[in-house]
Amino acid sequence: MNPLNPFAESPHVVTVALNPALDQTIEIAGLRPGAVNRALRMQVDVGGKAVNVASCLSDFGVNTAVTGQIGRDNAALFEELFQRKKIANHCYYLDGLTRINSKLVDTVSGETTDLNMPGPEFTPAAATELLEQVLQRLDLLVEHARWVVLSGSLPPGIPEDAYATITRRVQAAGGAVLLDTSGAPLRVALATGPKIVKPNRHELAELVGRPLDTLEALVATGRELLAGSPAPDLVAVSLGEDGALFLTRNQALRALPARVNVSSTVGAGDAMVAGLVAAQLEGLSLADTARLATAFAAAKLTRLGPHLPRPAEVRALAQQISVLPIA
């Protein structure tokens, strides 16, 4: 265990950061590809999907831990965030740098252009060592944590069944897994029965190999996942500016997004994951889960970086979320 951060000794949630990142956000008034662009400002945030989830949960007052890997050469920014937000640091340290992603935010169009690096490349031996280190940490943490969040891409060299391996280990020990990834890691891990799955519409279409251009097609595909064996208890499909779908075997709901002043769309899906877990910890109904998770995403839109406003503001925003039943 990493001794750098003693906080959250009994975390309620553990997020697994196999491919964390530093997010360099650059604001530009009218991005012109191929031309010299003058930046308005720049901000560097600790990121990667799992770290974003942990950061948002901590802002909401949930005791959280992070395990996974970070590079020693730029670990200080991660350590500062973990210390400031009282997130327990159980990461495995590697030689070199954690990857750096660039986000170009056009303040005129409101669009964000992502330039994401793949992450460090692992040899088979290094991949085996990292996964064993993560599993050993989870064996200890899951004694207290109720939820483990597996989110984000896998760096080159990490086997595509890594999330499946972790899911089996965690749920055999009595923990519950929320899965938020894409491609082969999503397909393989689904077969191990994570309790919650949160793809966006594009990831869901990629998973089933067909376009999902209508609400009906999205709902039908979500129900296919719920009819599988093993099957998740909840499928949440984020739809960007169209809100999100929340499906169980007995209910289907659509949450409409709240109107907020958008600072950055980066990390909104990760905030929704954090909201889903927070709702599970509170034992909320599906409708209230949809409201809270969508409010997390909306609240994140108002901030640069993986941060939320005060919990009271997030809960107030949740009361503004419209939730509609789907036949």
N, C-alpha and C positions, 0 to 999 in steps of 0.2 A: 504494500500500500504506500502511496506517496505521502510523505509526512508534511508536505508544504502547506496543506490546508486542513485544519482540524474541524472545520465546520460541518454541520449536517451529519453527525456521526450515525444517526439513524434516519437516513433519507427515506422519504415516501416514494420517490421516483429516481431512477437511474437512467441517464441517457448514454448511449454508446456512440462515441465519435471516432469511427474508423478512418474518416477522411475530413478532419476539421480544416479550417481555412482562416486566413485574415482577409477581410473584405475591405478593399479600398474603394470607397464611393466618391466619385467625382461629379460635381454638378456643372452642367454646361447649358447655357441659354441658346438653344437652337443648334443641335449637333449636326455638323456637316462632314459626312464621310469623305475621306480623301483630301481634306483641307486642314489647315492649321486651326485648331479650336482653342480658345482661351477659357480656361476653367474658372468658375466662380469661387469654388471652395473644394476642399478635399477632407475626407474623414476616414480614418482607419478603424475598423471594428473587428473584434474577435468574432469569428463566425463558423460556418459549417452548420448543417441543419441540426445536428444533435446539440451543439453548443447553443444555437439560437433557442431551441426548445427549453434547455435548462435555464437560460437567462430569463426567458419570459415567465417560466414557472416560479423562479426566485422572486421576480418582481411582484408576483401575485401572492407571495408568502408561503410557497410550498417548499419544504425541505428537499433539496435536490443534490444529486451527485453526478459527476461525469467520469466515465472511464473510456479508454480508447488509446489514441496515440497523439502526441504533439512533438514537434521538432525542438531540440534544445536551443538552437540558435536564435529563435524568436519566441521562446516560451514565455518571456516576461509579460507580454500583453495578455496572454491567457491567464497567467497567475494573478495578475492585477484584477481582472474581471472576476475570477473565482473568489479572491479575497474580498473584494468590494461587495459582491452579491451573496457571500456566505454559501457558495457552492462547493461541495466537497470535491477535491481534486484527486482522482484515483487513476490518472492517466499514466501510460507507459511512455517514457521519454526515448526518442530516437535521435541519432546524430543527424545534423542538417537542419533545414528550414521546414516549417509547416508551409504548405502551399499558400499562394497569395492570389486571390481573385479580384478582378476589377469590375466595378459597376458604374456605368456611365448614365447618369440621370439627366435627362433633358427637361429643364424647367419650363420650356415652352410647350412641348407636346405632351409632357407628363409620362413619356415612355422611358423605360430602363433597359439598357443594353448590357447583358452579362458577358464577361470574358472569364470563363472558369477554367482553371488549370486542373489536370487530371490527378495530381497528388503524387507522393513518392512511389517509386516502383519497387516492389518487394520480390526478393528471391523466394523460392518455395520454402527454404529453411526459415527465412525471416518472417514470412507470412504465418508459418506454423507457430513460431515463437510468440508473435504478437497475439494471435488468437488464444493461445494457451494462457498468456498473461491476462487477457481480458476475461476469460472464463474463470480463472482463479479469483479475480477481483469480484466478479459477479456472484460467485459461490458465497462469498462473505456478505456482500451487500444485499442480496435477495433474501437474506434472513429477516431483514426489516422492511425492505422496499416492497411496495405492493405492485408497482408498475415498472417495467423496463421499456424504454423507447429505442427502437432501432430505426434510424432515419439517415438518409443521405446515400450518396454513391459510395462504391468501394474503390479504393485506389488500385492501380495496376498491380497485378500479382496476387492480390487477395482472392481466394477462390469464391466463385459465385454462390456457393452454398454456405458462406460464412454466417449470414443472418439466419439461415435454417438451423445451423449447428447451435447458434446461441439461443434461438427460440426453444428448441427441444430441451436444452440444459435448464433454462430459466423456468419454463413451465413445468418441467419435471420436479423442480424444487418448490413449486407452489406459487411462483410469480406469474404475472400476466404481461403479455407483450403487445405493444402497439407498433405496427410496421408501417413505415413511410419510405418507400424506395421505388425503384422502377426497373424495367427490363428483366434480365435473367434472375438477379437477386430477389426481385418481387415474386416471380413465378415459382422459383424453387422454395422460397420461405413460406409461401401460401400453403404448401402441402404439409407444413408442420403445425398449422392451426393457431396462428396468432389471434388474440382476442379482438383486436381492432385493426382495420386496414384503412389507410387514408391515401389513395391515389388522387391525382388530379385527372381531369377528363382525358388529357393526352396520354398519360401513363396507363389509364384503364383501357383506352383504345389500343395501345401498343400491346398490352397484356393479352387481349383477346384476338388481336390481329384483324380488326375491322374498324371502319369509321363509326364514331358514335356522335352523330351530328344533331341528334334531337334529345330532348329530355326523356322521352319514352325509351329510347335506345339505352341511355345511361342508366335509367332505373332498372330496365330489364337485365342489363349486364350486372349491375350490383346485386340483383336478386339471384343471378346465376352463382355468384360467389357465395352467397348465403346458403345456397342449396348444396354446396359441395360437401365433401367429407374428407378431412375435418373442415369445418367452416368457421369463419369469424362470427362473433356476436354482433358486431357493428361494422358497417361499411360507410365511410364518409368520403364523398367525392367533392373536392373543391373545384369551383367553377369560375374562379376569378371574379370579375365584376358582376357575374350573374349569381353570385352567392355560393351555396353548397347544398348537396344532398346528404341526408342522414337516413340510413336504411338498416332495419333489423328484420328478423323473420316475420314480425307481426305489424310493423309500421314502416311508412315511407314519408319523409318530410323534406320540404325544401325551405331553406332559410334565405331570405333576401338580404343583401348587404345594407349596412347603414350608410348614410351620407356623411362623409368625413373629409377634412382637408388632407389630401395625400401628400406626404413628404417623400415616401419611397415605398414601392411595392415589394422590395426585397425582404424576404423572411415572413411574408404574410401567411404562407402555408405552414411554416414552422410554428407560428403563433397559434394557428388553428389546432395543430397537434397538441400544443401545450394546453389549450383550452379543453380539448377532448379529455386529456388526462385529469385536469383539474375537476372537470365535471364528474368523472368516474370516482374520484376521491370523495366527492360530496354526495355521491349516490343520487344524482339528478335524473329526472325523467328524460326521455329522448327529446322532447320539445325544449326543455330547459338546457339540455346538453347542446342542442343545436344553437340556441340563443347565446350561450356562454362561449362556445367555440368560435362562432361567427363574430362575436364581440371582441374576442382576443385578436382575431385577424384584422378587424376594422381598427382597433386601437393601435395595433402595430403599424398600420399604414400612416399614422400621424407622426411617427418617429423615424429618424435615421438610426440604423443599427438595431441590434436585437433587444429592444427595450419596450416596456409597456408603461403607460401612466399608472397612477395609483389604483389599487384594487377597487376602491369605491367608484372611480370613474369607469373602469371596465364593467363593473356590475350595472352601473347606470346605463351604459351603452347597450348592455344585453337586453334591457327592458325595451329598447327601441327596435330590436330585431323582429321582423315579421316572419312567422313560421307558418307555412301552408301545408296541409295534408295532401298527399298524392294518392289517388285511388289505386 
